[in-house]
Amino acid sequence: MPIRVVRTAADQIAEASTWWDANRPKAPDAFREEIERVLELVSTQPQIGAKAGNVKLVSVRRIHLSRIHYYVYYRVRESPETVEVLALWHTSRGSGPDL
């Protein structure tokens, strides 16, 4: 299933990637590898993520990237059939993103 990353999520991914590159020299590729892995996973198994609570949008799921301590929030759109990535959220931030 095709993936569409909304602008806000793309900005969050870019910002986190920049931070990772500057602050994690022992695992420089971990962030990119985890993002690529999870996007491939949700494109082939879109129902794999847990249903996200405390969000206004319907049918939002989240998947935990345990290696880098982030969640990817996404939903499956029916027309056209697409996985829409809505947010990248660090696990230390407490409540989830405003979706």
Rosetta constraint file for C-alpha pairs under 8 A:
AtomPair CA 1 CA 43 HARMONIC 4.83 0.50
AtomPair CA 1 CA 44 HARMONIC 6.29 0.50
AtomPair CA 1 CA 81 HARMONIC 6.96 0.50
AtomPair CA 1 CA 82 HARMONIC 5.87 0.50
AtomPair CA 1 CA 83 HARMONIC 6.72 0.50
AtomPair CA 2 CA 43 HARMONIC 6.32 0.50
AtomPair CA 2 CA 81 HARMONIC 7.50 0.50
AtomPair CA 2 CA 82 HARMONIC 5.14 0.50
AtomPair CA 2 CA 83 HARMONIC 6.20 0.50
AtomPair CA 3 CA 39 HARMONIC 7.36 0.50
AtomPair CA 3 CA 43 HARMONIC 6.47 0.50
AtomPair CA 3 CA 82 HARMONIC 5.79 0.50
AtomPair CA 3 CA 83 HARMONIC 4.79 0.50
AtomPair CA 3 CA 84 HARMONIC 5.96 0.50
AtomPair CA 3 CA 85 HARMONIC 7.25 0.50
AtomPair CA 4 CA 82 HARMONIC 6.77 0.50
AtomPair CA 4 CA 83 HARMONIC 6.11 0.50
AtomPair CA 4 CA 84 HARMONIC 4.78 0.50
AtomPair CA 4 CA 85 HARMONIC 6.12 0.50
AtomPair CA 5 CA 9 HARMONIC 6.20 0.50
AtomPair CA 5 CA 10 HARMONIC 6.01 0.50
AtomPair CA 5 CA 84 HARMONIC 5.77 0.50
AtomPair CA 5 CA 85 HARMONIC 4.63 0.50
AtomPair CA 5 CA 86 HARMONIC 6.62 0.50
AtomPair CA 6 CA 10 HARMONIC 6.16 0.50
AtomPair CA 6 CA 84 HARMONIC 6.97 0.50
AtomPair CA 6 CA 85 HARMONIC 6.13 0.50
AtomPair CA 6 CA 86 HARMONIC 5.81 0.50
AtomPair CA 6 CA 87 HARMONIC 7.97 0.50
AtomPair CA 7 CA 11 HARMONIC 6.13 0.50
AtomPair CA 8 CA 12 HARMONIC 6.23 0.50
AtomPair CA 8 CA 86 HARMONIC 7.17 0.50
AtomPair CA 8 CA 87 HARMONIC 6.76 0.50
AtomPair CA 9 CA 13 HARMONIC 6.07 0.50
AtomPair CA 9 CA 85 HARMONIC 6.63 0.50
AtomPair CA 9 CA 86 HARMONIC 5.41 0.50
AtomPair CA 9 CA 87 HARMONIC 4.33 0.50
AtomPair CA 9 CA 88 HARMONIC 5.87 0.50
AtomPair CA 10 CA 14 HARMONIC 6.13 0.50
AtomPair CA 10 CA 87 HARMONIC 7.96 0.50
AtomPair CA 11 CA 15 HARMONIC 6.09 0.50
AtomPair CA 12 CA 16 HARMONIC 6.08 0.50
AtomPair CA 12 CA 87 HARMONIC 7.06 0.50
AtomPair CA 12 CA 88 HARMONIC 5.97 0.50
AtomPair CA 13 CA 17 HARMONIC 5.95 0.50
AtomPair CA 13 CA 88 HARMONIC 6.34 0.50
AtomPair CA 14 CA 18 HARMONIC 6.19 0.50
AtomPair CA 15 CA 19 HARMONIC 6.29 0.50
AtomPair CA 16 CA 20 HARMONIC 6.01 0.50
AtomPair CA 17 CA 21 HARMONIC 6.14 0.50
AtomPair CA 17 CA 31 HARMONIC 6.52 0.50
AtomPair CA 17 CA 32 HARMONIC 7.31 0.50
AtomPair CA 18 CA 22 HARMONIC 6.38 0.50
AtomPair CA 19 CA 23 HARMONIC 6.05 0.50
AtomPair CA 20 CA 24 HARMONIC 5.37 0.50
AtomPair CA 20 CA 28 HARMONIC 7.18 0.50
AtomPair CA 20 CA 31 HARMONIC 6.84 0.50
AtomPair CA 21 CA 25 HARMONIC 6.76 0.50
AtomPair CA 21 CA 28 HARMONIC 5.87 0.50
AtomPair CA 24 CA 28 HARMONIC 5.87 0.50
AtomPair CA 29 CA 33 HARMONIC 6.00 0.50
AtomPair CA 30 CA 34 HARMONIC 6.02 0.50
AtomPair CA 30 CA 67 HARMONIC 7.61 0.50
AtomPair CA 30 CA 68 HARMONIC 7.19 0.50
AtomPair CA 31 CA 35 HARMONIC 6.24 0.50
AtomPair CA 31 CA 68 HARMONIC 6.39 0.50
AtomPair CA 32 CA 36 HARMONIC 6.12 0.50
AtomPair CA 33 CA 37 HARMONIC 6.00 0.50
AtomPair CA 34 CA 38 HARMONIC 6.09 0.50
AtomPair CA 34 CA 65 HARMONIC 6.69 0.50
AtomPair CA 34 CA 67 HARMONIC 7.44 0.50
AtomPair CA 34 CA 68 HARMONIC 7.43 0.50
AtomPair CA 35 CA 39 HARMONIC 6.15 0.50
AtomPair CA 36 CA 40 HARMONIC 6.21 0.50
AtomPair CA 37 CA 41 HARMONIC 6.14 0.50
AtomPair CA 38 CA 42 HARMONIC 6.14 0.50
AtomPair CA 38 CA 63 HARMONIC 7.88 0.50
AtomPair CA 38 CA 65 HARMONIC 7.56 0.50
AtomPair CA 39 CA 43 HARMONIC 6.08 0.50
AtomPair CA 40 CA 44 HARMONIC 6.42 0.50
AtomPair CA 41 CA 45 HARMONIC 5.80 0.50
AtomPair CA 41 CA 46 HARMONIC 7.43 0.50
AtomPair CA 42 CA 46 HARMONIC 4.35 0.50
AtomPair CA 42 CA 47 HARMONIC 7.33 0.50
AtomPair CA 42 CA 48 HARMONIC 6.76 0.50
AtomPair CA 42 CA 49 HARMONIC 7.74 0.50
AtomPair CA 42 CA 83 HARMONIC 7.33 0.50
AtomPair CA 43 CA 83 HARMONIC 6.51 0.50
AtomPair CA 46 CA 76 HARMONIC 6.91 0.50
AtomPair CA 46 CA 83 HARMONIC 7.05 0.50
AtomPair CA 47 CA 61 HARMONIC 7.92 0.50
AtomPair CA 48 CA 63 HARMONIC 7.65 0.50
AtomPair CA 49 CA 61 HARMONIC 5.30 0.50
AtomPair CA 49 CA 62 HARMONIC 5.04 0.50
AtomPair CA 49 CA 63 HARMONIC 4.71 0.50
AtomPair CA 50 CA 61 HARMONIC 5.30 0.50
AtomPair CA 50 CA 62 HARMONIC 5.46 0.50
AtomPair CA 50 CA 63 HARMONIC 6.44 0.50
AtomPair CA 51 CA 59 HARMONIC 7.11 0.50
AtomPair CA 51 CA 60 HARMONIC 6.09 0.50
AtomPair CA 51 CA 61 HARMONIC 4.35 0.50
AtomPair CA 51 CA 62 HARMONIC 6.39 0.50
AtomPair CA 52 CA 59 HARMONIC 7.97 0.50
AtomPair CA 52 CA 60 HARMONIC 5.60 0.50
AtomPair CA 52 CA 61 HARMONIC 4.85 0.50
AtomPair CA 52 CA 62 HARMONIC 5.74 0.50
AtomPair CA 52 CA 73 HARMONIC 7.78 0.50
AtomPair CA 54 CA 96 HARMONIC 7.26 0.50
AtomPair CA 55 CA 60 HARMONIC 7.56 0.50
AtomPair CA 55 CA 96 HARMONIC 7.72 0.50
AtomPair CA 55 CA 97 HARMONIC 7.70 0.50
AtomPair CA 55 CA 98 HARMONIC 6.70 0.50
AtomPair CA 55 CA 99 HARMONIC 5.28 0.50
AtomPair CA 56 CA 98 HARMONIC 7.82 0.50
AtomPair CA 56 CA 99 HARMONIC 5.67 0.50
AtomPair CA 57 CA 99 HARMONIC 5.94 0.50
AtomPair CA 59 CA 75 HARMONIC 5.87 0.50
AtomPair CA 59 CA 76 HARMONIC 7.38 0.50
AtomPair CA 60 CA 73 HARMONIC 6.71 0.50
AtomPair CA 60 CA 74 HARMONIC 5.60 0.50
AtomPair CA 60 CA 75 HARMONIC 4.69 0.50
AtomPair CA 60 CA 76 HARMONIC 7.87 0.50
AtomPair CA 61 CA 73 HARMONIC 5.68 0.50
AtomPair CA 61 CA 74 HARMONIC 5.37 0.50
AtomPair CA 61 CA 75 HARMONIC 5.86 0.50
AtomPair CA 62 CA 71 HARMONIC 6.16 0.50
AtomPair CA 62 CA 72 HARMONIC 5.42 0.50
AtomPair CA 62 CA 73 HARMONIC 4.31 0.50
AtomPair CA 62 CA 74 HARMONIC 6.13 0.50
AtomPair CA 63 CA 71 HARMONIC 5.47 0.50
AtomPair CA 63 CA 72 HARMONIC 5.41 0.50
AtomPair CA 63 CA 73 HARMONIC 6.71 0.50
AtomPair CA 64 CA 69 HARMONIC 7.28 0.50
AtomPair CA 64 CA 70 HARMONIC 6.08 0.50
AtomPair CA 64 CA 71 HARMONIC 4.57 0.50
AtomPair CA 64 CA 72 HARMONIC 6.67 0.50
AtomPair CA 65 CA 69 HARMONIC 5.69 0.50
AtomPair CA 65 CA 70 HARMONIC 5.24 0.50
AtomPair CA 65 CA 71 HARMONIC 5.85 0.50
AtomPair CA 65 CA 72 HARMONIC 7.56 0.50
AtomPair CA 66 CA 70 HARMONIC 6.83 0.50
AtomPair CA 69 CA 90 HARMONIC 6.02 0.50
AtomPair CA 69 CA 91 HARMONIC 5.59 0.50
AtomPair CA 69 CA 92 HARMONIC 7.92 0.50
AtomPair CA 70 CA 88 HARMONIC 6.66 0.50
AtomPair CA 70 CA 89 HARMONIC 5.42 0.50
AtomPair CA 70 CA 90 HARMONIC 4.25 0.50
AtomPair CA 70 CA 91 HARMONIC 5.30 0.50
AtomPair CA 71 CA 88 HARMONIC 5.75 0.50
AtomPair CA 71 CA 89 HARMONIC 5.12 0.50
AtomPair CA 71 CA 90 HARMONIC 6.23 0.50
AtomPair CA 71 CA 91 HARMONIC 6.63 0.50
AtomPair CA 72 CA 85 HARMONIC 7.16 0.50
AtomPair CA 72 CA 86 HARMONIC 7.61 0.50
AtomPair CA 72 CA 87 HARMONIC 5.87 0.50
AtomPair CA 72 CA 88 HARMONIC 4.74 0.50
AtomPair CA 72 CA 89 HARMONIC 6.50 0.50
AtomPair CA 73 CA 85 HARMONIC 6.07 0.50
AtomPair CA 73 CA 86 HARMONIC 5.43 0.50
AtomPair CA 73 CA 87 HARMONIC 5.05 0.50
AtomPair CA 73 CA 88 HARMONIC 6.34 0.50
AtomPair CA 73 CA 89 HARMONIC 7.76 0.50
AtomPair CA 74 CA 83 HARMONIC 6.78 0.50
AtomPair CA 74 CA 84 HARMONIC 5.43 0.50
AtomPair CA 74 CA 85 HARMONIC 4.26 0.50
AtomPair CA 74 CA 86 HARMONIC 5.09 0.50
AtomPair CA 74 CA 87 HARMONIC 7.05 0.50
AtomPair CA 75 CA 83 HARMONIC 5.82 0.50
AtomPair CA 75 CA 84 HARMONIC 5.35 0.50
AtomPair CA 75 CA 85 HARMONIC 6.69 0.50
AtomPair CA 75 CA 86 HARMONIC 7.49 0.50
AtomPair CA 76 CA 81 HARMONIC 7.07 0.50
AtomPair CA 76 CA 82 HARMONIC 5.76 0.50
AtomPair CA 76 CA 83 HARMONIC 4.54 0.50
AtomPair CA 76 CA 84 HARMONIC 6.07 0.50
AtomPair CA 77 CA 81 HARMONIC 5.31 0.50
AtomPair CA 77 CA 82 HARMONIC 5.10 0.50
AtomPair CA 77 CA 83 HARMONIC 6.15 0.50
AtomPair CA 77 CA 84 HARMONIC 6.78 0.50
AtomPair CA 78 CA 82 HARMONIC 6.67 0.50
AtomPair CA 86 CA 99 HARMONIC 7.80 0.50
AtomPair CA 87 CA 97 HARMONIC 7.06 0.50
AtomPair CA 89 CA 93 HARMONIC 7.35 0.50
AtomPair CA 89 CA 96 HARMONIC 6.94 0.50
AtomPair CA 89 CA 97 HARMONIC 6.79 0.50
